[in-house]
Structure formats: structure tokens, C-alpha cells
Amino acid sequence: MEKVVVGISGGVDSSVAAYLLKQEGYEVIGLFMRNWDATLNNDIAGNPTLNQQICPQEQDYNDALAVCTKLGIELHRVDFIKEYWDLVFTYFLTELKKGRTPNPDLMCNKYIKFDAFIKEARKLGASKIATGHYAQIVGNKLLRGVDLNKDQTYFLAQLKPDQLKDVLFPVGKLTKAEVRKIALAQGLITAQKKDSTGICFIGERNYQKFIQNYLQPNPGPIINIDNNELIGEHQGLMNYTIGQRRAVGINGNNDRHFVCGKDLANNTLYVTFGQDSEYLYSDACLLEQVNFISATEPTFCTVKFRYRGADHAATLVYQNNNKVIVKYPGRAKAVTPGQACVFYLGAECLGSGIIKTLYKDGQKLWYL
């Protein structure tokens, strides 16, 4: 009997993944990852769970244990707290210092869930690993999940082909509603559990207060880019992202306004008024850390600039030093340095790169 180690998170998706694999005849073992320790990591300000009798991660472990007991499978537990800090959270803070908006979920998948986790699963004798991601592997191709509203290939697009070689995604062929229906029918404690949100493995936080645990506030001017008028004071560029329209810090101004740029050298935040402002749009970007899962490196494809974002028709122009220029003449709104640009050919996820620089009409945008 083939042995599969399933990443059991204490959520409904991984619970049903374990159930489905057992139904298919695999020998299933659960492995729960603990990647964050609030006390050890000074996660105090902005943490709404400090005074709870049981922390969310312990509750997740208890739920995972209940699921595995119900299914009659072993559950092992492993700590990757140091690995997560060194490889994911340090990257997150470094990118914030550069004025960018990083996506820790991609790096967590790259270094923890599909690297450190796989190594731990091998120690348990696994020939394959499985997770509750909404994605599919057909042949050597990574395909979008059937439920396009939950498809998670965006977060897997920095993985190397070898990292997906022995991976199963049992819920990728199902919709979220079907997953919950299965969990209810099997009496799993996670059937109605709310999906986790917030920073990967950390959870929901008051973002600006949370960041102050690690980066000191550095106030500076907020400028209306439409008329170069000083209209407020920001509390540190790391607190804001392109396209943001809430909690920007413009007191008394109720007009629709959006963050459209950051000048790191002058510690200046730029805001524009009106959701269709030209300052929110670009038509090309330069990517670094380009990674291909597929053997196909296309000239034409579609790209996504954020999870659940629209697909944009694009042309890829390959550069030296593992960089790519992406041209999307239809223009895109609020493309953000530090985020991923993910490549697709139809349902296939080809890979991704990290957005470094934005352009419009052939010119680098000076305010980014």
C-alpha cells in the first residue's frame, strides 16, 4: 500500500483531502506544521488572540487531531518556526523595507510546505505528499483548480517542477461547496470551520500595529499626485500598498482616494483621487526571480497580478539575469511591486516572477 503524508492544517480542505486519499486506498498519515510562535516572535501589538485561553494554532492542532482520530489515521506534529522566520518572514520584512508589498504565501509554499515539509514526510516513509490546495496536476502540468473562485495555483507558481513531482491535490477537482458537503457527510469537526485569513500561518492581525513589532514607524508626507499638494502624513511606507483606499490617513477628506505610489528615497506616499485615475494604471512591468514550472516558456500568454485578479493578455520579453518584461497593452490597475505576476496558458499555470518595476507608454513610473 502506497504511503501518503497529508499536510493537516485543522481546516476543512486538508481534512477532506485526507478522507479522499484514504477512500482511494492509500496508507494516509497526517502531519501538522507549527510555523509561528507569538511569544517567541514578539507578536504582541496588533494580535487580537493574545488573551484567548487557547491560541489559534493550538485550536487548529486540536481540530486536526480530531479529524485524524475520526478517520483512523496517525497525526504527527513538526515545528518549522525557525525555518519560517529565516526563509519567509525575514523576506517579508526585507521587502517591506524596500517599499514593496511582498506575498509571504508564495515563499511559504516554496520553502516550507513543499520543501521542509517534504523532507519531513520522507522521514515518515512517504512516497507522496498531499495538501488541501485547490489545484490539479495532470501529467507534468500544474492546472487551475476546478473551482476558479478558490483556485490556488497563484500561490504555487514559485515552485520548481521537482517540488511537484510526487504531490497530490485531492480537492482540486472539487468545488468548495462539494468539499464542505463531504466533510458534513463524514461528520468531520472542520466541516463548517471558517477559512483561515491574514498572513500565512500567522493569521488575522491589525496590520499596522503588527508591523510595528518589527519595523519602526517612519512618518512622512502624503502628496496628492494630481496637484502636488501636501494632504497628510503617513506612518511609514511599509504600511501601504498600491491601490489601497482605506486607512490611508487623510483626515476629513471623504473623496475616493487611492495609494498610487511610493518614493522611498524621499519617504513620500502618493495618493490619487478617483478610481479610474491614470496614476493607477500601467501597461508593462519588469519581473525578477522568474520561475517556470512548465517546460513551455511562451512569448504570448495570460497573466494574473493578484490572487483572484483578472487574466490579462500579455507578451513576455526575456532578458538576461533571469528577468522578464511583461507587456499588457490593455493596461492593468494597481499592479504592485513585490507581488507575483503568474503566467498561464489556458488552465495551465506555467510559473511566475516577482514584480520589480512598472512602466507606462514606454516610461518607468517615477512614483513607484
C-alpha positions in Angstrom: 0.0 0.0 0.0 1.4 3.4 -1.0 2.1 5.8 1.8 1.0 9.4 1.6 1.7 12.1 4.1 -1.0 14.8 4.1 -0.5 18.3 5.5 -3.3 18.5 8.0 -3.9 22.2 8.9 -7.0 21.9 11.0 -9.1 23.2 8.1 -11.8 21.6 6.0 -9.8 21.3 2.8 -6.9 19.3 4.2 -9.4 17.2 6.2 -11.3 16.2 3.1 -8.0 15.6 1.2 -7.1 13.0 3.9 -10.5 11.4 3.7 -10.4 11.2 -0.1 -7.0 9.6 -0.2 -8.0 7.0 2.4 -11.0 6.2 0.2 -8.7 5.7 -2.7 -6.7 3.0 -0.8 -3.6 4.9 0.3 -2.0 4.5 3.6 -2.5 8.0 4.9 -0.5 9.8 7.6 -1.2 13.3 8.8 1.5 15.9 9.5 0.7 19.2 11.3 3.1 22.1 10.9 3.6 24.7 13.5 5.4 27.7 11.9 4.7 30.6 14.2 5.1 31.3 17.9 3.6 34.6 19.0 5.6 34.8 22.2 8.9 33.7 20.7 8.4 36.0 17.7 7.3 39.1 19.7 3.9 39.0 18.1 2.2 41.3 20.6 0.9 44.6 19.2 -1.9 44.1 16.8 -2.5 40.5 17.9 -6.2 40.0 18.8 -5.7 36.5 20.1 -3.2 37.2 23.0 -5.8 36.8 25.7 -7.6 33.8 24.4 -7.4 30.7 26.6 -6.1 28.7 23.7 -4.1 30.2 20.8 -5.5 29.7 17.3 -2.6 27.3 16.3 -3.3 25.0 19.2 -7.0 25.0 18.3 -6.0 24.1 14.8 -3.9 21.2 16.1 -6.8 20.0 18.3 -9.1 20.1 15.2 -6.5 18.3 13.1 -6.2 15.6 15.8 -10.0 15.2 16.0 -10.2 14.8 12.2 -7.4 12.2 12.2 -8.9 10.3 15.1 -12.2 10.3 13.2 -10.5 9.0 10.0 -8.4 6.5 11.9 -5.0 7.9 10.8 -1.9 8.9 12.6 -1.1 12.5 13.2 2.5 13.7 13.6 3.5 17.3 14.5 6.5 19.2 13.5 7.8 22.8 14.2 9.2 24.9 11.4 9.3 28.1 13.5 12.9 28.9 12.8 12.7 28.0 9.1 9.6 30.1 8.7 11.3 33.1 10.3 14.5 32.7 8.4 13.1 32.0 4.9 9.6 33.6 4.9 9.2 36.2 7.5 12.7 37.8 7.1 12.0 38.0 3.4 8.6 39.6 4.2 10.3 42.3 6.4 13.1 42.9 3.9 10.7 43.5 1.1 8.6 45.9 3.2 11.8 47.9 3.9 12.2 48.3 0.2 8.8 49.8 -0.1 7.3 46.8 -1.8 4.3 44.6 -1.0 5.5 41.0 -0.6 3.4 37.9 -0.8 4.6 35.5 2.0 2.2 32.7 0.9 4.4 32.1 -2.2 7.5 31.9 -0.2 5.9 29.7 2.4 4.9 27.2 -0.3 8.4 27.4 -1.8 10.4 26.9 1.4 8.1 25.3 3.9 5.1 23.4 2.6 6.9 22.0 -0.5 10.5 21.8 0.9 10.9 21.4 4.7 7.5 19.6 4.8 8.5 17.1 2.0 11.8 16.3 3.8 9.9 15.6 7.0 7.4 13.5 5.1 10.2 11.4 3.6 11.4 10.6 7.1 7.9 9.1 7.7 8.4 6.8 4.7 6.1 8.8 2.3 6.3 8.1 -1.4 3.9 11.0 -2.0 2.7 14.1 -0.1 -0.7 15.8 -0.4 -2.2 19.1 0.6 -5.6 20.8 0.6 -4.7 23.2 -2.2 -7.3 23.9 -4.9 -5.1 23.0 -7.9 -4.6 20.0 -10.2 -1.6 18.1 -11.5 -2.2 16.3 -14.8 0.9 14.6 -16.3 3.6 17.1 -15.6 1.3 20.1 -15.8 0.0 22.3 -12.9 -3.6 23.2 -13.7 -6.0 25.6 -12.1 -8.5 24.1 -9.6 -12.0 23.3 -10.9 -13.4 25.9 -8.5 -12.0 29.0 -10.2 -13.1 31.2 -7.2 -10.8 29.1 -4.9 -8.0 28.2 -7.4 -4.7 28.5 -5.6 -2.2 28.0 -8.4 -1.3 31.7 -8.0 0.4 30.7 -4.7 2.2 27.7 -6.1 3.8 29.5 -9.0 7.2 29.9 -7.5 7.7 26.1 -7.1 10.2 24.1 -9.0 9.0 21.2 -11.1 10.8 18.7 -8.8 8.8 20.1 -5.8 5.5 19.0 -7.5 6.8 15.6 -8.8 5.2 13.5 -6.0 2.4 15.8 -4.9 -1.4 15.1 -4.8 -4.1 17.8 -4.7 -7.2 15.7 -3.9 -9.7 18.6 -3.6 -8.5 20.3 -6.8 -11.2 18.5 -8.8 -13.9 19.7 -6.4 -15.7 23.0 -5.6 -15.6 24.4 -2.1 -19.3 23.6 -1.6 -18.6 20.0 -2.6 -15.7 19.8 -0.1 -17.9 21.1 2.8 -20.7 18.6 1.8 -18.2 15.7 2.0 -16.9 16.9 5.4 -20.5 17.2 6.7 -21.4 13.8 5.5 -18.4 12.3 7.2 -19.0 14.2 10.4 -15.7 16.0 10.4 -15.3 18.7 13.0 -13.9 21.1 10.4 -16.9 20.9 8.1 -18.3 24.4 8.9 -15.0 25.9 10.0 -14.2 29.4 8.6 -11.3 29.6 6.1 -8.1 31.0 7.6 -7.3 34.6 6.5 -4.5 37.0 7.1 -0.8 36.4 6.8 0.2 32.9 6.0 0.5 30.8 9.3 0.2 34.0 11.4 -3.5 34.8 10.9 -5.5 38.0 11.1 -3.8 41.0 12.6 -4.2 44.7 12.9 -1.6 45.1 10.2 -0.1 48.5 11.0 0.2 47.6 14.7 1.6 44.2 13.9 4.3 45.6 11.7 5.4 47.9 14.5 6.6 44.8 16.4 9.4 44.5 13.8 9.8 47.8 11.9 9.8 51.3 13.5 7.3 53.9 12.2 8.8 56.4 9.9 6.3 59.2 9.2 6.4 61.3 6.1 4.3 63.4 3.7 1.3 62.2 1.8 1.1 64.1 -1.6 -1.8 64.4 -3.9 -0.1 63.4 -7.1 -2.8 65.2 -9.2 -1.8 68.6 -8.0 1.4 68.0 -5.9 -0.4 69.3 -2.7 0.6 68.1 0.8 -2.6 66.5 2.2 -1.5 64.4 5.2 1.2 62.4 7.0 1.8 58.7 6.6 3.1 56.4 9.3 5.7 54.5 7.3 5.7 53.4 3.7 5.6 49.7 4.8 2.0 50.2 5.9 0.6 50.9 2.5 0.1 49.1 -0.8 -0.7 50.3 -4.3 -4.4 50.6 -4.8 -5.2 50.9 -1.1 -8.1 53.1 -0.3 -8.8 52.5 3.4 -6.8 53.7 6.4 -4.5 55.9 4.3 -4.6 58.8 6.8 -6.2 61.7 5.0 -8.3 63.2 7.7 -11.5 64.9 6.8 -11.4 64.0 3.1 -14.2 61.7 2.0 -13.5 61.7 -1.7 -12.4 58.3 -3.1 -8.7 58.2 -2.9 -6.1 55.5 -3.6 -2.4 55.0 -2.9 -0.7 55.1 -6.3 3.0 55.4 -5.5 5.8 55.4 -3.0 9.0 57.5 -3.2 11.4 55.5 -0.9 14.3 58.0 -1.2 12.1 60.9 0.0 9.8 58.8 2.2 6.8 60.1 0.4 3.4 58.5 -0.2 1.5 59.5 -3.3 -2.3 59.4 -3.5 -4.6 60.0 -6.4 -8.3 60.8 -6.5 -10.9 58.8 -8.5 -10.9 55.0 -9.1 -10.1 55.5 -12.8 -7.1 57.8 -12.3 -4.4 57.3 -14.8 -1.9 57.1 -12.0 -3.4 53.7 -11.0 -2.6 52.1 -14.4 0.4 50.6 -16.1 1.0 48.6 -19.3 4.3 46.8 -18.7 6.4 45.6 -15.8 9.8 44.1 -15.2 9.9 40.8 -13.3 12.8 39.3 -11.3 13.0 35.8 -9.6 11.4 34.3 -12.7 10.5 30.7 -12.3 9.0 28.2 -14.8 7.2 25.1 -13.7 6.4 24.1 -17.2 8.9 23.4 -20.0 7.0 25.9 -22.0 8.4 29.5 -21.9 5.9 31.3 -24.1 6.0 34.6 -25.9 2.3 35.1 -25.5 0.2 34.0 -22.5 -2.2 35.5 -19.9 -1.0 36.8 -16.6 -2.5 37.4 -13.2 -1.2 40.2 -10.9 -3.0 39.1 -7.8 -5.0 36.2 -6.4 -8.5 36.2 -7.8 -7.4 39.0 -10.2 -8.4 39.2 -13.8 -6.4 37.4 -16.5 -4.6 39.9 -18.8 -3.3 39.0 -22.3 0.4 39.6 -22.3 3.7 39.4 -24.2 6.8 38.2 -22.5 10.2 39.6 -23.5 13.1 37.6 -22.0 16.0 39.5 -20.5 19.4 38.5 -19.0 19.8 37.5 -15.3 16.5 35.6 -15.1 14.4 38.7 -15.7 11.3 39.1 -18.0 9.5 42.2 -19.3 5.7 41.6 -19.4 3.8 43.8 -21.7 0.0 44.1 -21.3 -1.2 46.7 -23.8 -4.8 46.5 -22.4 -3.4 48.1 -19.2 -3.9 46.8 -15.7 -4.9 48.6 -12.5 -2.9 48.7 -9.3 -0.1 46.4 -10.3 2.1 46.3 -7.3 5.9 45.8 -6.9 6.7 42.9 -4.7 3.7 40.9 -5.7 3.7 38.0 -8.1 2.9 38.0 -11.8 1.7 34.5 -12.6 1.8 33.1 -16.2 -1.0 30.9 -17.7 -1.8 29.1 -20.9 -5.5 28.4 -20.6 -5.8 26.2 -17.5 -2.1 25.6 -17.1 0.0 27.6 -14.6 3.4 28.0 -16.2 5.2 29.8 -13.4 5.7 33.4 -12.2 8.0 36.2 -11.4 8.1 38.9 -8.8 7.2 42.4 -9.9 10.1 44.9 -9.6 9.4 47.9 -11.8 6.3 49.3 -13.6 6.1 51.1 -16.9 3.5 53.1 -18.9 3.9 54.3 -22.5 7.5 53.1 -22.5 8.4 55.1 -19.4 9.3 53.9 -16.0 6.8 55.2 -13.4 8.9 57.6 -11.3 6.5 57.5 -8.4 6.9 53.7 -7.8 
